[in-house]
Amino acid sequence: MRAVVGDIESALEELQAVLATFKTLVGEAAGEAGERVKQDTHEVHRQAKAVREKLLDLQALIEGALRQGSDKAQAAVREKPWQALAIATGAGLLLGFLLGGRPAGPRPG
């Protein structure tokens, strides 16, 4: 899972680099037109395409990990349904207790 987080961070850094290049492009376009702007535009498109491909790879990786986790959970429930029911009940009670809190206002007493 840390590898996925690292890949996401890497993709975000590349996206920030693309945005920085784009900002530079806009600044240059305002003051200077010509071949340099065309080259930079091409570079931005190339970088954006590379980032998009990385994000699609990350999406596939995350979907695979989620699918694998889902399959493991389903197998565990099928193998031990009563244990799964007990765990789900306990988690529900704990969440209800934690989220239920106490009513606002003065306490009787």
The 8 nearest C-alpha neighbors of each residue, nearest first, counted from 0:
[[1, 3, 2, 4, 64, 5, 61, 6],
 [2, 0, 4, 3, 5, 6, 7, 8],
 [1, 3, 5, 0, 4, 6, 7, 8],
 [2, 4, 6, 0, 1, 5, 7, 57],
 [5, 3, 1, 7, 6, 2, 8, 0],
 [6, 4, 2, 8, 3, 7, 1, 9],
 [7, 5, 9, 3, 4, 8, 2, 10],
 [6, 8, 4, 10, 9, 5, 11, 3],
 [9, 7, 11, 5, 6, 10, 4, 12],
 [8, 10, 6, 12, 7, 11, 5, 13],
 [9, 11, 7, 13, 12, 8, 6, 14],
 [10, 12, 14, 8, 13, 9, 7, 15],
 [13, 11, 15, 9, 14, 10, 8, 16],
 [14, 12, 16, 10, 15, 11, 17, 9],
 [13, 15, 11, 17, 16, 12, 10, 18],
 [14, 16, 18, 12, 13, 17, 19, 11],
 [17, 15, 13, 19, 14, 18, 20, 12],
 [18, 16, 14, 20, 15, 19, 43, 21],
 [17, 19, 21, 15, 20, 16, 22, 14],
 [20, 18, 16, 22, 21, 17, 15, 23],
 [21, 19, 23, 17, 18, 22, 24, 16],
 [20, 22, 18, 24, 19, 23, 17, 25],
 [23, 21, 19, 25, 24, 20, 18, 26],
 [24, 22, 20, 26, 21, 25, 27, 19],
 [25, 23, 21, 27, 22, 26, 28, 20],
 [24, 26, 28, 22, 23, 27, 21, 29],
 [27, 25, 23, 29, 24, 28, 22, 30],
 [28, 26, 24, 30, 31, 29, 25, 23],
 [27, 29, 25, 31, 26, 32, 30, 24],
 [28, 30, 26, 27, 31, 25, 32, 24],
 [31, 29, 27, 28, 26, 32, 25, 24],
 [32, 30, 28, 27, 29, 33, 36, 26],
 [33, 31, 28, 36, 30, 34, 27, 35],
 [32, 34, 35, 36, 37, 31, 28, 38],
 [33, 35, 37, 36, 38, 32, 39, 31],
 [36, 34, 38, 37, 33, 39, 32, 31],
 [35, 37, 39, 38, 34, 33, 40, 32],
 [38, 36, 40, 34, 35, 39, 41, 33],
 [39, 37, 35, 41, 40, 36, 34, 42],
 [38, 40, 42, 36, 41, 37, 43, 35],
 [41, 39, 37, 43, 42, 38, 36, 44],
 [40, 42, 38, 44, 39, 43, 45, 37],
 [43, 41, 39, 45, 40, 44, 46, 38],
 [44, 42, 46, 40, 45, 41, 47, 39],
 [43, 45, 47, 41, 42, 46, 48, 40],
 [44, 46, 42, 48, 43, 47, 41, 49],
 [47, 45, 49, 43, 48, 44, 42, 17],
 [48, 46, 44, 50, 49, 45, 43, 51],
 [47, 49, 51, 45, 46, 50, 44, 52],
 [50, 48, 46, 52, 47, 51, 53, 45],
 [51, 49, 53, 47, 52, 48, 54, 46],
 [50, 52, 48, 54, 49, 53, 47, 55],
 [51, 53, 55, 49, 50, 54, 48, 56],
 [54, 52, 56, 50, 55, 51, 57, 49],
 [53, 55, 57, 51, 56, 52, 58, 50],
 [54, 56, 58, 52, 57, 53, 51, 59],
 [57, 55, 53, 59, 54, 58, 60, 52],
 [58, 56, 60, 54, 59, 55, 61, 53],
 [57, 59, 55, 61, 56, 60, 62, 54],
 [58, 60, 62, 56, 57, 61, 63, 55],
 [61, 59, 57, 63, 58, 62, 56, 64],
 [62, 60, 64, 58, 63, 59, 57, 65],
 [61, 63, 59, 65, 64, 60, 66, 58],
 [64, 62, 66, 60, 61, 65, 67, 59],
 [63, 65, 61, 67, 66, 62, 68, 60],
 [66, 64, 68, 62, 67, 63, 69, 61],
 [65, 67, 69, 63, 64, 68, 62, 70],
 [66, 68, 64, 70, 65, 69, 63, 71],
 [69, 67, 65, 71, 70, 66, 64, 72],
 [68, 70, 66, 72, 67, 71, 65, 73],
 [69, 71, 67, 73, 68, 72, 66, 74],
 [72, 70, 74, 68, 69, 73, 75, 67],
 [73, 71, 69, 75, 74, 70, 68, 76],
 [72, 74, 70, 76, 75, 71, 69, 77],
 [73, 75, 77, 71, 72, 76, 78, 70],
 [74, 76, 72, 78, 73, 77, 79, 71],
 [77, 75, 80, 73, 79, 74, 78, 83],
 [76, 78, 74, 75, 80, 79, 73, 72],
 [77, 79, 75, 76, 74, 80, 73, 83],
 [80, 78, 76, 82, 81, 77, 75, 83],
 [79, 81, 76, 83, 82, 77, 84, 78],
 [82, 80, 84, 83, 79, 85, 76, 86],
 [81, 83, 85, 84, 79, 80, 86, 76],
 [84, 82, 80, 86, 81, 85, 76, 87],
 [85, 83, 81, 87, 82, 86, 88, 80],
 [84, 86, 82, 88, 83, 87, 89, 81],
 [87, 85, 89, 83, 88, 84, 90, 82],
 [86, 88, 90, 84, 89, 85, 91, 83],
 [89, 87, 91, 85, 86, 90, 84, 92],
 [88, 90, 86, 92, 91, 87, 85, 93],
 [91, 89, 93, 87, 88, 92, 86, 94],
 [92, 90, 88, 94, 89, 93, 95, 87],
 [93, 91, 95, 89, 90, 94, 96, 88],
 [92, 94, 90, 96, 95, 91, 89, 97],
 [95, 93, 97, 91, 96, 92, 98, 90],
 [96, 94, 92, 98, 93, 99, 97, 91],
 [95, 97, 93, 99, 94, 98, 92, 100],
 [98, 96, 94, 95, 99, 100, 93, 92],
 [97, 99, 95, 100, 96, 94, 93, 101],
 [100, 98, 96, 95, 97, 101, 94, 102],
 [101, 99, 98, 97, 96, 102, 95, 103],
 [100, 102, 103, 99, 104, 98, 96, 97],
 [101, 103, 104, 100, 99, 105, 106, 98],
 [104, 102, 101, 105, 106, 100, 99, 107],
 [103, 105, 102, 106, 101, 107, 100, 108],
 [106, 104, 107, 103, 102, 108, 101, 100],
 [105, 107, 108, 104, 103, 102, 101, 100],
 [108, 106, 105, 104, 102, 103, 101, 100],
 [107, 106, 105, 104, 102, 103, 101, 100]]
